[in-house]
Amino acid sequence: MVRKVTIGICATIGLAGSIAFAKEYQDYTPQKGLWRINAVEVDPNHVDDYLTGLRKSQIPNFEVLKAHGVIDSYKFLVRTGYNKGSPNVLIQTHLTSAAMLNPDKARDEMMQQEAFAKFSEADGKAAVAEYDKYRTFIDNGLWSEIVMTR
Protein backbone atom coordinates (compact mmCIF):
# COMPACT_ATOMS: atom_id res chain seq x y z
CA MET A 1 0.00 0.00 0.00
CA VAL A 2 2.79 2.41 0.95
CA ARG A 3 4.54 1.58 -2.32
CA LYS A 4 1.40 2.43 -4.37
CA VAL A 5 1.04 5.79 -2.59
CA THR A 6 4.73 6.55 -3.14
CA ILE A 7 4.46 5.68 -6.85
CA GLY A 8 1.35 7.88 -7.13
CA ILE A 9 3.09 10.83 -5.48
CA CYS A 10 6.15 10.43 -7.73
CA ALA A 11 3.95 10.26 -10.83
CA THR A 12 2.10 13.40 -9.77
CA ILE A 13 5.35 15.28 -9.16
CA GLY A 14 6.70 14.09 -12.52
CA LEU A 15 3.58 15.29 -14.37
CA ALA A 16 3.55 18.62 -12.57
CA GLY A 17 7.16 19.18 -13.56
CA SER A 18 6.37 18.56 -17.21
CA ILE A 19 3.41 20.94 -17.46
CA ALA A 20 4.30 23.85 -19.74
CA PHE A 21 3.06 27.30 -18.89
CA ALA A 22 2.08 29.59 -21.75
CA LYS A 23 4.20 32.70 -22.03
CA GLU A 24 2.63 35.95 -23.13
CA TYR A 25 4.21 37.33 -26.35
CA GLN A 26 5.97 34.01 -26.91
CA ASP A 27 3.10 31.52 -27.07
CA TYR A 28 0.31 34.05 -27.61
CA THR A 29 -0.06 37.77 -28.17
CA PRO A 30 -2.88 39.90 -26.78
CA GLN A 31 -4.26 42.26 -29.40
CA LYS A 32 -4.99 45.95 -28.93
CA GLY A 33 -8.48 47.08 -28.09
CA LEU A 34 -11.45 45.22 -26.67
CA TRP A 35 -14.49 43.54 -28.17
CA ARG A 36 -17.77 44.48 -26.52
CA ILE A 37 -20.12 41.58 -27.18
CA ASN A 38 -23.84 41.73 -26.46
CA ALA A 39 -25.44 38.30 -26.51
CA VAL A 40 -29.17 38.51 -27.18
CA GLU A 41 -31.91 35.90 -27.28
CA VAL A 42 -34.43 36.89 -29.93
CA ASP A 43 -37.67 35.05 -30.56
CA PRO A 44 -36.81 32.98 -33.66
CA ASN A 45 -39.88 34.35 -35.45
CA HIS A 46 -38.57 37.92 -35.06
CA VAL A 47 -34.85 37.67 -35.89
CA ASP A 48 -35.39 39.36 -39.27
CA ASP A 49 -37.43 42.13 -37.61
CA TYR A 50 -34.68 42.62 -35.03
CA LEU A 51 -31.91 42.78 -37.64
CA THR A 52 -33.91 45.22 -39.75
CA GLY A 53 -34.42 47.40 -36.70
CA LEU A 54 -30.72 47.23 -35.77
CA ARG A 55 -29.80 48.31 -39.29
CA LYS A 56 -31.83 51.49 -38.75
CA SER A 57 -31.04 52.13 -35.07
CA GLN A 58 -27.57 50.75 -34.37
CA ILE A 59 -25.55 51.09 -37.57
CA PRO A 60 -25.88 54.91 -37.67
CA ASN A 61 -24.71 55.02 -34.05
CA PHE A 62 -21.81 52.66 -34.78
CA GLU A 63 -20.77 54.81 -37.74
CA VAL A 64 -20.65 57.85 -35.44
CA LEU A 65 -18.47 55.89 -33.00
CA LYS A 66 -16.17 54.90 -35.89
CA ALA A 67 -15.93 58.47 -37.15
CA HIS A 68 -14.72 59.54 -33.69
CA GLY A 69 -12.23 56.66 -33.37
CA VAL A 70 -14.01 55.02 -30.45
CA ILE A 71 -14.56 51.79 -32.40
CA ASP A 72 -12.94 50.55 -35.58
CA SER A 73 -15.19 47.61 -36.38
CA TYR A 74 -18.61 46.15 -35.68
CA LYS A 75 -20.44 43.01 -36.71
CA PHE A 76 -23.57 41.03 -36.10
CA LEU A 77 -23.62 37.26 -35.81
CA VAL A 78 -26.77 35.15 -36.03
CA ARG A 79 -26.90 31.59 -34.76
CA THR A 80 -28.40 28.91 -36.95
CA GLY A 81 -30.77 26.89 -34.81
CA TYR A 82 -32.45 27.91 -31.59
CA ASN A 83 -32.02 26.85 -27.99
CA LYS A 84 -34.34 28.56 -25.49
CA GLY A 85 -32.41 30.65 -23.00
CA SER A 86 -29.33 30.92 -25.23
CA PRO A 87 -28.28 33.84 -27.37
CA ASN A 88 -28.98 33.65 -31.09
CA VAL A 89 -27.78 37.17 -32.01
CA LEU A 90 -24.39 38.62 -31.09
CA ILE A 91 -23.73 42.33 -31.51
CA GLN A 92 -19.98 43.01 -31.52
CA THR A 93 -18.11 46.30 -31.50
CA HIS A 94 -14.33 46.60 -31.37
CA LEU A 95 -13.11 49.43 -29.15
CA THR A 96 -9.79 50.80 -30.38
CA SER A 97 -8.52 50.98 -26.80
CA ALA A 98 -9.76 50.33 -23.28
CA ALA A 99 -9.24 54.08 -22.78
CA MET A 100 -12.31 54.65 -24.99
CA LEU A 101 -14.41 53.45 -22.05
CA ASN A 102 -13.36 56.54 -20.10
CA PRO A 103 -15.89 59.36 -20.14
CA ASP A 104 -15.10 62.39 -22.25
CA LYS A 105 -17.93 64.90 -21.89
CA ALA A 106 -17.20 66.93 -25.03
CA ARG A 107 -16.71 63.85 -27.23
CA ASP A 108 -19.65 61.97 -25.76
CA GLU A 109 -22.08 64.89 -26.10
CA MET A 110 -20.93 65.56 -29.66
CA MET A 111 -21.41 61.89 -30.61
CA GLN A 112 -24.84 61.83 -28.98
CA GLN A 113 -25.93 64.88 -30.99
CA GLU A 114 -24.64 63.30 -34.21
CA ALA A 115 -26.35 60.00 -33.46
CA PHE A 116 -29.69 61.72 -32.68
CA ALA A 117 -29.42 63.66 -35.95
CA LYS A 118 -29.37 60.29 -37.77
CA PHE A 119 -31.87 58.45 -35.57
CA SER A 120 -33.87 60.61 -33.16
CA GLU A 121 -34.19 59.92 -29.46
CA ALA A 122 -37.95 59.37 -29.96
CA ASP A 123 -37.25 56.87 -32.75
CA GLY A 124 -34.77 55.13 -30.45
CA LYS A 125 -37.32 54.82 -27.65
CA ALA A 126 -39.90 53.45 -30.10
CA ALA A 127 -37.40 50.93 -31.48
CA VAL A 128 -36.45 49.71 -27.99
CA ALA A 129 -40.12 49.35 -27.04
CA GLU A 130 -40.61 47.17 -30.12
CA TYR A 131 -37.43 45.12 -29.50
CA ASP A 132 -38.41 44.48 -25.88
CA LYS A 133 -41.41 42.47 -27.10
CA TYR A 134 -39.16 39.72 -28.49
CA ARG A 135 -35.61 40.05 -27.18
CA THR A 136 -33.79 39.27 -23.94
CA PHE A 137 -30.23 40.30 -23.17
CA ILE A 138 -28.24 37.28 -22.04
CA ASP A 139 -24.76 38.75 -21.63
CA ASN A 140 -22.79 41.94 -22.19
CA GLY A 141 -19.05 41.56 -21.79
CA LEU A 142 -15.70 42.95 -22.79
CA TRP A 143 -13.43 40.42 -24.49
CA SER A 144 -9.72 40.58 -25.32
CA GLU A 145 -8.59 39.01 -28.56
CA ILE A 146 -5.59 36.68 -28.35
CA VAL A 147 -3.51 35.45 -31.30
CA MET A 148 -1.71 32.15 -30.78
CA THR A 149 1.82 31.71 -32.04
CA ARG A 150 2.20 29.01 -34.65
C-alpha positions in Angstrom: 0.0 0.0 0.0 2.8 2.4 0.9 4.5 1.6 -2.3 1.4 2.4 -4.4 1.0 5.8 -2.6 4.7 6.6 -3.1 4.5 5.7 -6.9 1.3 7.9 -7.1 3.1 10.8 -5.5 6.1 10.4 -7.7 4.0 10.3 -10.8 2.1 13.4 -9.8 5.3 15.3 -9.2 6.7 14.1 -12.5 3.6 15.3 -14.4 3.6 18.6 -12.6 7.2 19.2 -13.6 6.4 18.6 -17.2 3.4 20.9 -17.5 4.3 23.8 -19.7 3.1 27.3 -18.9 2.1 29.6 -21.7 4.2 32.7 -22.0 2.6 36.0 -23.1 4.2 37.3 -26.3 6.0 34.0 -26.9 3.1 31.5 -27.1 0.3 34.1 -27.6 -0.1 37.8 -28.2 -2.9 39.9 -26.8 -4.3 42.3 -29.4 -5.0 46.0 -28.9 -8.5 47.1 -28.1 -11.5 45.2 -26.7 -14.5 43.5 -28.2 -17.8 44.5 -26.5 -20.1 41.6 -27.2 -23.8 41.7 -26.5 -25.4 38.3 -26.5 -29.2 38.5 -27.2 -31.9 35.9 -27.3 -34.4 36.9 -29.9 -37.7 35.0 -30.6 -36.8 33.0 -33.7 -39.9 34.4 -35.5 -38.6 37.9 -35.1 -34.8 37.7 -35.9 -35.4 39.4 -39.3 -37.4 42.1 -37.6 -34.7 42.6 -35.0 -31.9 42.8 -37.6 -33.9 45.2 -39.8 -34.4 47.4 -36.7 -30.7 47.2 -35.8 -29.8 48.3 -39.3 -31.8 51.5 -38.7 -31.0 52.1 -35.1 -27.6 50.7 -34.4 -25.6 51.1 -37.6 -25.9 54.9 -37.7 -24.7 55.0 -34.0 -21.8 52.7 -34.8 -20.8 54.8 -37.7 -20.6 57.9 -35.4 -18.5 55.9 -33.0 -16.2 54.9 -35.9 -15.9 58.5 -37.1 -14.7 59.5 -33.7 -12.2 56.7 -33.4 -14.0 55.0 -30.5 -14.6 51.8 -32.4 -12.9 50.5 -35.6 -15.2 47.6 -36.4 -18.6 46.1 -35.7 -20.4 43.0 -36.7 -23.6 41.0 -36.1 -23.6 37.3 -35.8 -26.8 35.1 -36.0 -26.9 31.6 -34.8 -28.4 28.9 -37.0 -30.8 26.9 -34.8 -32.4 27.9 -31.6 -32.0 26.9 -28.0 -34.3 28.6 -25.5 -32.4 30.7 -23.0 -29.3 30.9 -25.2 -28.3 33.8 -27.4 -29.0 33.7 -31.1 -27.8 37.2 -32.0 -24.4 38.6 -31.1 -23.7 42.3 -31.5 -20.0 43.0 -31.5 -18.1 46.3 -31.5 -14.3 46.6 -31.4 -13.1 49.4 -29.2 -9.8 50.8 -30.4 -8.5 51.0 -26.8 -9.8 50.3 -23.3 -9.2 54.1 -22.8 -12.3 54.6 -25.0 -14.4 53.5 -22.0 -13.4 56.5 -20.1 -15.9 59.4 -20.1 -15.1 62.4 -22.3 -17.9 64.9 -21.9 -17.2 66.9 -25.0 -16.7 63.9 -27.2 -19.7 62.0 -25.8 -22.1 64.9 -26.1 -20.9 65.6 -29.7 -21.4 61.9 -30.6 -24.8 61.8 -29.0 -25.9 64.9 -31.0 -24.6 63.3 -34.2 -26.4 60.0 -33.5 -29.7 61.7 -32.7 -29.4 63.7 -35.9 -29.4 60.3 -37.8 -31.9 58.5 -35.6 -33.9 60.6 -33.2 -34.2 59.9 -29.5 -37.9 59.4 -30.0 -37.3 56.9 -32.8 -34.8 55.1 -30.5 -37.3 54.8 -27.7 -39.9 53.4 -30.1 -37.4 50.9 -31.5 -36.5 49.7 -28.0 -40.1 49.4 -27.0 -40.6 47.2 -30.1 -37.4 45.1 -29.5 -38.4 44.5 -25.9 -41.4 42.5 -27.1 -39.2 39.7 -28.5 -35.6 40.1 -27.2 -33.8 39.3 -23.9 -30.2 40.3 -23.2 -28.2 37.3 -22.0 -24.8 38.8 -21.6 -22.8 41.9 -22.2 -19.1 41.6 -21.8 -15.7 43.0 -22.8 -13.4 40.4 -24.5 -9.7 40.6 -25.3 -8.6 39.0 -28.6 -5.6 36.7 -28.4 -3.5 35.5 -31.3 -1.7 32.2 -30.8 1.8 31.7 -32.0 2.2 29.0 -34.7 
